[in-house]
Structures are given as structure tokens and as C-alpha cells.
Amino acid sequence: MMQFLMAELAKEEMLKPLDNGAGYRVWSPYDYGDAAQKLMSLLEQEETKENAKF
């Protein structure tokens, strides 16, 4: 049922369906500590801006 629904959605959205035998590159946050640090820095900056408004 899921395969049918996914195929129908792909047709409707004019997307190419995934090939079962093909390999696909997928990004993962695993081992990206620098990205986590950058995100925390940006969140802290936003929090500081919000606190400065009040």
C-alpha cells in the first residue's frame, strides 16, 4: 500500500521515483560537531536579541 501511495504521489508531483537498486547520498548530522556549535551560537544570538527588546 505504501509503495502504491508513494508512486502515485511521485506521479502527481512529477517526481522521478527512487530506484530500489540504486545508492543515494544522504546527509546526516552525525560527526558534525562544528555545525552543532554554530547552531547553538546562532540560537544564543537570537535569544540575546529577543531579551534586548524587553
Protein Blocks (a to p, Z undefined) as FASTA:
>chain_A
ZZmmmmmmmmmnopacddfkbccddddfehplklmmmmmmmmmmmmmmmmmmZZ
